[in-house]
Amino acid sequence: VYLETYGCQMNINDTEIAWTILQKNGYARTKELDEADVVLLVTCSVREKAEQAIWNRLQHLKALKARRPQARAPLRIGILGCMAERLKEEILHREKLVDVVAGPDAYRDLPRLLAVAESGQQAANVLLSLDETYADILPVQTSAGGRTAFVSIMRGCDNMCSYCIVPFTRGRERSRPIASILQEVRMLSDQGVKEVTLLGQNVNSFRDLSEVQFQSVAAPGLSRGFSTIYKAKPGGLRFAHLLDQVSRIDPEMRIRFTSPHPKDFPDEASVLQLIQERHNICKQLHLPAQSGSTRVLEAMRRGYTREAYLELVYHVRDSIPGVSLSSDFITGFCGETEEDHQQTVSLLREVRYNVGFLFAYSMRQKTRAHHRLQDDVPADVKKRRLEQLIATFREEAARANMALVGQAQLVLVEGPSKRSASELCGRNDGNIKVIFPDTELEDAAECGAPGRAQPGDYVMVKVTSATSQTLQGVPLCRTTLSRAAASH
C-alpha cells in the first residue's frame, strides 16, 4: 500500500491510523508508487484548491493504472477522509477510476472495502459516527526516527461556523478517553519523541465522559464577550485536566495543542495558567480570528466581536509573558466590504502574530453560507485582499521576530536545514523555525565531551538575525528542557 496525505495535521494522524489498521491486516507499506498494489489518498475538503489537487492527482494515477502490466493484479485506488465524505457519488462515478471510498470514521472498514475492491467492485463507507475516536488504535508513527508526533484527542466539530465544511465531513464532536491519550503519549515518550502536539478541530472543548464520577460536572462558562449557537454540555473531564496530565508524563517532552477556539478560554483560565506554569507546555497559542470585522464575524457565526477577541488577546499576553501567537484568516467572505477588509488589516497590525495562515474564501456546499449567503466578492478582489493581508502579516511577523535578535532561544533540533547540509534546523518554544550552523557543541547538562547536535537534542541558540518566517543564530550549547527552564 502507498499512502499520500493532503491537508491538515488531522490528516497526517488519520494516515497513521489507516496504516496501523492495514498493517494489522497483513499489508506492507511502500514509499515507491510503482511498487504499490493499493494507492490511498487521504484528502482535504476545506477549500476548492485542496480538492482540485486530488482530481489532478487522479489523472496521473489513471495513467499509472492503464500502464500496469497484465501479469500484475490491477492497481486499486482509494480516496479517504473529508473529500470522500463530501463527494462520494461524484468520486465513484467520475470515470470509474476510484475503487474504494472511506470517510474519516470508516478506517476500521478499510480491509473489508479493499477485499470488495479485489473482486472488481467499487466499495464505499462514508457513515459518520457519533462515537468513533479510534481510541484503541495506537498509531504507528510514519516519520521513522521522528522526534515530533501528533496525537489526536478528539474528532469532529460542533461550532457550525457558516463558512466551514468540517462538521459535515468529520461529524459531531467526541473526545477520546484520557486514559488512552496518556497511554499513547507514554509510548511516544518511550520511543524518544521529544514533542507532542495534541490535535482536534476544537481541542479546548474536549470532554472525556468515560469515567462515571465526572459525568455530572457543570458545563464550563465561555470567554467574556463570547457566545455559541449550541448549548454548552455538562459533564466530563476537561481540556485543562488532560493538559495537566499529559505535561506530567515526561519533563523533557514539549507539549503543544491545536486548534483551540477562542470562545473556550473562560476567565478562570486554568489552561492559560498551566501554559504559564509548566516549563514543557509551549508558550504558544493558536487563536483563529478569521476576520477583524465584527460584521463579518457575525456573518461567519464565530460568536464574538472584534473587541471581545482583542480583549482575549490582551488577557492571554498578560497571563503568559512572551507568548507566541498564530491565527487563521479568511479574506473575501460573503458580503465583505473594503472597510471590513481594512479592519482585518488593522487587526493584523494590532496583534502582530508570529505565525499566520491566510486564505481567500471558497464557498463549500452544505454549509450555512452556501444556503443563506452570496459568494459576492469577485475573485480578483479576493486575490488583491489576500496579497495585502499576507504582506501586512509578514511585515508584522518580521517585527515580532526582530525583537528576538540578541536573545537566547531553546531549539528542538529537527534535522539538517533544507537549504544547507552544514546547518541544522529546529523550532523554538514559539514554534518559529530556527536555523544555525552544525558545529561541535559543549554539553551544558552533563559536562560530557563536545559533540554535534542530533535530531531530538535541545540546543540553546543566540539569535543573530530574523525574517518573517525564520530566525538565524549561533549555537551556544546542548542542554535539556528542565535545565533550560531552571536557568531562566
C-alpha positions in Angstrom: 0.0 0.0 0.0 1.2 3.5 -0.9 -0.3 6.4 1.2 -0.3 10.0 0.3 -1.6 12.8 2.7 -3.1 16.1 1.8 -4.4 18.9 4.1 -4.1 19.4 7.9 -2.4 17.7 10.8 -5.5 15.7 11.5 -5.0 14.1 8.1 -1.4 13.2 9.0 -2.8 11.5 12.1 -5.6 9.8 10.1 -2.9 8.4 7.7 -1.2 6.8 10.7 -4.5 5.3 11.9 -5.4 3.9 8.5 -1.9 2.5 8.1 -2.0 0.9 11.6 -5.3 -0.9 10.7 -3.9 -2.1 7.4 -0.6 -3.3 8.9 -2.6 -5.4 11.4 -4.4 -7.0 8.4 -1.2 -8.1 6.6 -0.5 -5.1 4.4 3.1 -3.9 3.7 3.9 -0.3 3.0 5.9 1.1 0.1 7.4 4.5 -0.4 7.6 3.8 -4.2 4.4 4.5 -6.2 5.4 1.9 -8.9 5.6 -0.9 -6.3 2.1 -0.3 -5.0 -0.9 -2.6 -5.4 -3.1 -0.1 -3.5 -2.8 3.7 -3.6 -4.7 5.6 -0.8 -5.0 9.3 -0.9 -6.0 10.9 2.5 -7.9 14.0 1.3 -9.0 17.5 2.4 -12.2 19.4 1.6 -11.6 22.7 3.4 -11.0 24.7 0.1 -11.7 24.1 -3.5 -8.0 24.2 -4.3 -7.4 21.2 -1.9 -10.0 19.1 -3.8 -8.6 20.2 -7.2 -5.2 18.8 -6.2 -6.8 15.4 -5.7 -8.6 15.5 -9.1 -5.3 16.3 -10.8 -3.6 13.5 -8.9 -6.2 11.0 -10.0 -5.5 11.8 -13.6 -1.9 10.9 -13.0 -2.9 7.7 -11.3 -5.3 6.9 -14.2 -2.3 6.8 -16.5 -0.4 4.6 -14.0 -3.4 2.2 -13.8 -3.5 1.9 -17.6 0.2 1.2 -17.9 0.2 -1.6 -15.4 1.4 -4.9 -16.8 -1.3 -7.6 -17.3 0.8 -10.0 -15.2 0.2 -7.9 -12.1 -3.1 -7.6 -10.2 -4.9 -4.4 -11.1 -4.0 -1.3 -9.2 -6.6 -0.3 -6.6 -7.1 3.4 -5.8 -8.8 4.7 -2.7 -9.9 8.1 -1.6 -10.0 8.5 2.2 -11.0 11.4 4.5 -13.0 14.6 4.1 -13.3 14.6 0.3 -14.6 11.0 0.4 -17.3 12.2 2.8 -18.3 15.2 0.8 -18.2 13.9 -2.8 -18.8 10.1 -2.5 -21.1 9.9 -5.5 -19.0 12.0 -7.8 -15.8 10.2 -6.9 -17.3 6.8 -7.6 -18.9 7.8 -10.9 -16.4 10.1 -12.5 -14.5 7.9 -14.9 -15.0 4.9 -12.6 -11.3 5.3 -11.6 -11.6 5.0 -7.8 -12.2 1.6 -6.3 -12.6 2.5 -2.6 -14.1 5.5 -0.8 -13.8 5.7 3.0 -14.8 8.7 5.2 -13.0 9.8 8.3 -15.0 7.4 10.6 -14.7 4.4 8.3 -11.0 3.5 8.5 -11.7 0.3 10.5 -13.7 -0.9 7.5 -10.7 -0.5 5.1 -9.7 -4.2 5.0 -13.3 -5.2 4.0 -13.6 -2.4 1.5 -10.3 -3.4 -0.2 -11.4 -7.1 -0.2 -14.6 -6.0 -2.1 -12.5 -4.0 -4.5 -10.3 -7.0 -5.2 -13.4 -8.7 -6.7 -13.7 -5.8 -9.2 -16.5 -3.9 -7.5 -16.4 -0.4 -6.1 -16.8 -0.2 -2.3 -17.7 2.8 -0.1 -18.3 3.6 3.5 -18.9 7.2 4.5 -21.1 6.7 7.5 -20.3 9.4 10.2 -20.2 8.1 13.7 -21.2 9.7 17.0 -18.6 7.8 19.0 -15.7 6.7 16.8 -12.4 8.1 18.2 -10.1 5.3 17.3 -9.1 5.3 21.0 -7.8 1.7 21.0 -5.6 2.2 17.9 -2.2 3.4 18.8 -1.0 4.9 15.5 2.3 3.7 14.0 4.4 6.9 13.7 5.0 7.4 10.0 8.2 9.6 10.3 10.7 6.9 11.3 13.1 8.4 13.8 10.8 11.4 14.0 11.2 13.4 17.2 7.8 15.1 16.9 4.3 13.4 16.8 0.7 14.3 16.6 -1.8 12.8 19.0 -5.5 13.1 18.1 -7.6 13.8 21.3 -11.0 14.4 19.7 -12.7 14.3 16.3 -15.4 16.4 14.7 -16.7 19.9 15.5 -20.0 21.4 16.8 -19.3 25.1 16.1 -21.1 25.3 12.7 -19.3 28.4 11.5 -21.2 29.4 8.4 -18.2 29.0 6.0 -17.0 25.7 7.3 -17.4 22.2 5.9 -15.7 20.3 8.8 -18.9 19.5 10.8 -20.3 17.9 7.6 -17.2 15.9 6.7 -16.0 15.0 10.2 -19.2 14.9 12.1 -20.1 15.9 15.7 -17.5 16.5 18.5 -16.5 13.5 20.5 -13.4 13.1 22.7 -11.1 10.2 23.3 -10.9 8.8 26.9 -8.0 10.5 28.7 -6.5 7.1 29.7 -6.0 6.1 26.0 -4.3 9.5 25.2 -2.0 9.2 28.2 -1.1 5.6 27.1 -0.2 6.9 23.6 1.9 9.8 24.9 3.8 7.5 27.3 4.5 5.1 24.4 5.8 8.1 22.3 8.0 9.2 25.2 9.5 5.7 25.4 10.2 5.8 21.7 12.2 9.0 22.2 9.7 11.5 20.8 10.5 15.0 22.2 7.4 17.0 21.2 3.8 16.0 21.0 1.0 18.2 19.5 -2.5 17.4 20.8 -4.9 17.6 17.9 -8.5 18.3 17.5 -10.8 20.6 15.5 -11.6 22.4 18.7 -9.3 21.0 21.4 -10.3 23.2 24.3 -13.9 22.0 24.2 -12.5 18.5 25.0 -14.7 16.4 27.4 -14.0 12.9 28.3 -17.2 11.2 29.5 -15.7 7.7 30.0 -15.4 8.0 33.8 -18.8 7.9 35.6 -17.8 10.0 38.5 -17.2 13.0 36.3 -20.4 12.9 34.3 -22.3 15.4 36.5 -19.7 18.2 36.5 -21.2 21.6 35.5 -20.7 22.9 32.0 -17.8 25.5 31.8 -18.5 29.1 31.0 -17.4 30.8 27.8 -14.7 33.5 27.5 -16.1 37.0 28.3 -18.0 38.5 25.4 -18.3 35.2 23.5 -21.4 33.2 22.6 -22.2 29.9 20.9 -25.2 28.6 19.0 -25.1 25.3 20.7 -25.7 24.6 24.4 -22.5 24.0 26.5 -22.6 20.4 27.6 -22.1 19.4 31.2 -20.1 16.5 32.5 -16.7 15.1 31.7 -13.0 15.7 32.3 -12.0 18.9 30.5 -9.0 20.0 28.5 -7.2 21.6 31.4 -7.2 18.3 33.2 -5.9 16.5 30.1 -3.1 19.1 29.6 -2.1 18.8 33.2 -1.8 15.0 33.0 -0.1 15.0 29.6 2.5 17.5 30.7 3.5 15.4 33.8 4.4 12.3 31.7 7.9 13.4 30.6 9.5 16.7 31.7 11.8 16.5 28.7 8.9 16.4 26.2 7.4 19.6 24.8 3.6 19.8 24.6 1.7 21.8 22.0 -2.0 21.8 21.0 -4.1 22.9 18.1 -6.6 24.1 17.2 -8.4 25.8 20.0 -11.5 28.0 19.7 -11.2 31.5 21.3 -14.6 31.0 23.0 -13.3 28.2 25.1 -10.7 30.1 27.2 -13.1 31.2 30.0 -12.0 33.6 32.7 -10.9 31.0 35.3 -8.1 30.5 32.7 -6.8 27.2 34.1 -5.4 26.3 30.6 -3.6 29.6 30.4 -2.3 29.2 33.9 -0.9 25.7 33.1 0.9 27.1 30.0 2.4 29.8 32.1 3.5 27.4 34.9 4.7 24.3 33.2 8.1 24.5 31.5 7.3 21.8 29.0 4.0 23.3 27.7 5.0 25.6 24.9 4.3 29.3 25.4 2.5 29.4 22.0 -1.2 29.7 21.2 -3.2 29.4 18.1 -6.1 31.9 18.2 -8.0 31.7 15.0 -9.6 35.1 14.3 -10.9 34.6 10.7 -11.7 38.3 10.3 -11.1 41.7 12.0 -14.6 43.0 11.3 -17.4 42.4 13.8 -19.9 42.5 10.9 -18.1 39.7 9.0 -17.5 37.7 12.2 -21.3 37.7 12.8 -22.0 36.5 9.3 -19.4 33.8 9.9 -21.2 32.8 13.1 -17.9 33.0 15.1 -19.6 34.0 18.3 -17.5 37.1 19.2 -16.9 40.7 18.2 -13.5 42.2 17.3 -13.4 43.8 20.7 -14.0 40.5 22.6 -11.3 38.8 20.5 -8.8 41.6 21.3 -9.7 41.6 25.0 -8.9 37.8 25.0 -5.5 38.5 23.2 -4.5 41.1 25.8 -5.6 38.7 28.6 -3.5 35.9 27.1 -0.5 38.2 26.8 -0.9 39.3 30.4 -1.2 35.7 31.6 1.7 34.3 29.5 4.5 36.8 29.1 6.4 36.3 25.8 3.6 34.1 24.3 3.8 33.5 20.6 0.5 33.8 18.8 -0.7 32.3 15.5 -4.0 32.7 13.7 -6.2 31.8 10.7 -7.8 34.4 8.4 -10.3 34.1 5.6 -10.5 37.1 3.2 -13.3 37.8 0.7 -16.1 36.1 2.8 -19.7 36.8 1.6 -20.6 40.5 1.8 -17.1 41.6 2.9 -16.6 45.3 2.1 -13.4 47.2 1.6 -13.9 48.7 5.1 -14.3 45.2 6.6 -11.1 44.2 4.9 -9.2 47.2 6.3 -10.4 46.1 9.8 -8.7 42.8 9.3 -5.5 44.6 8.1 -5.6 46.7 11.3 -6.2 43.6 13.5 -3.1 42.0 12.0 -1.2 45.2 12.8 -2.5 45.5 16.3 -1.9 41.8 17.4 1.3 41.2 15.4 1.1 37.4 15.1 4.2 35.3 14.8 2.6 32.7 12.5 -0.3 33.1 10.2 -2.5 31.0 7.8 -4.3 33.2 5.4 -6.7 32.1 2.6 -9.2 33.5 0.1 -12.7 32.3 0.8 -14.1 29.5 -1.3 -17.8 28.5 -0.9 -18.4 24.9 0.2 -21.7 23.1 -0.4 -23.8 22.1 2.7 -22.5 25.0 4.7 -24.9 27.7 6.0 -23.1 30.2 3.8 -24.0 28.1 0.8 -27.7 28.0 1.8 -28.1 31.6 3.0 -25.3 33.9 1.7 -23.9 35.1 -1.6 -20.3 34.5 -2.6 -20.3 38.0 -4.0 -16.6 39.2 -3.7 -15.0 38.9 -7.1 -12.0 36.6 -7.5 -9.6 39.4 -8.4 -10.7 41.4 -5.3 -10.1 38.3 -3.1 -6.7 37.9 -4.6 -5.7 41.6 -4.0 -7.0 41.5 -0.4 -5.2 38.2 0.3 -2.0 39.7 -1.1 -2.4 42.7 1.2 -3.1 40.6 4.2 -0.1 38.4 3.6 2.2 41.4 3.1 0.8 43.0 6.3 1.2 39.8 8.3 4.8 39.3 7.0 5.8 42.9 8.0 4.4 42.5 11.5 5.8 39.0 11.9 9.3 40.2 10.8 9.0 43.0 13.5 7.9 40.4 16.2 10.8 38.1 15.2 13.4 41.0 15.1 12.6 41.6 18.8 14.2 38.2 19.5 17.6 39.2 18.0 20.2 39.1 20.7 18.1 36.7 22.9 18.9 33.0 23.6 16.2 30.6 22.4 15.9 26.9 23.3 15.6 25.0 20.0 14.5 21.4 19.5 16.6 20.1 16.6 14.6 18.5 13.8 17.5 17.8 11.3 19.6 19.3 8.6 18.3 22.6 7.1 16.7 22.2 3.6 19.0 24.9 2.2 22.3 23.8 3.5 23.8 20.5 4.8 26.2 22.5 7.0 23.2 24.0 9.0 20.7 22.5 11.4 17.0 23.4 11.6 14.6 23.2 14.6 11.9 25.2 16.3 11.8 27.4 19.3 9.2 27.3 22.0 7.0 29.7 20.0 7.1 27.2 17.0 9.2 29.5 14.9 11.9 27.9 12.7 15.5 28.5 13.8 18.5 27.8 11.6 22.0 27.6 13.0 25.5 26.1 12.0 26.1 22.4 12.6 29.2 22.6 14.8 30.8 20.9 17.8 28.9 21.9 21.0 29.6 21.7 24.7 27.0 19.8 26.7 25.8 22.1 29.5 23.9 19.3 31.2 26.5 16.6 31.6 29.8 18.3 31.0 30.4 15.5 28.6 32.7 15.6 25.6 31.8 18.2 23.0 29.8 16.8 20.0 27.4 17.7 17.3 23.7 18.2 18.0 21.4 15.3 16.8 17.6 15.4 15.9 15.8 15.4 19.3 18.5 17.4 21.1 17.7 20.7 22.8 20.2 23.4 21.8 20.5 27.0 23.2 20.8 29.3 20.2 21.6 33.0 20.3 19.5 34.8 17.6 21.6 36.9 15.3 19.0 37.8 12.6 15.4 37.3 11.7 12.9 37.3 8.8 9.1 37.0 9.0 9.4 33.2 8.7 12.7 32.2 10.4 15.3 33.0 12.9 19.1 32.6 12.3 21.6 32.2 15.1 24.7 30.8 16.6 24.5 27.7 18.8 25.7 28.1 22.4 25.4 24.6 23.9 23.4 21.4 24.1 21.1 21.3 27.2 17.9 19.8 28.5 14.4 21.2 28.7 14.4 21.1 32.5 17.8 22.7 32.8 17.0 25.5 30.4 13.8 26.2 32.3 15.6 26.3 35.7 18.2 28.8 34.4 15.5 31.3 33.2 
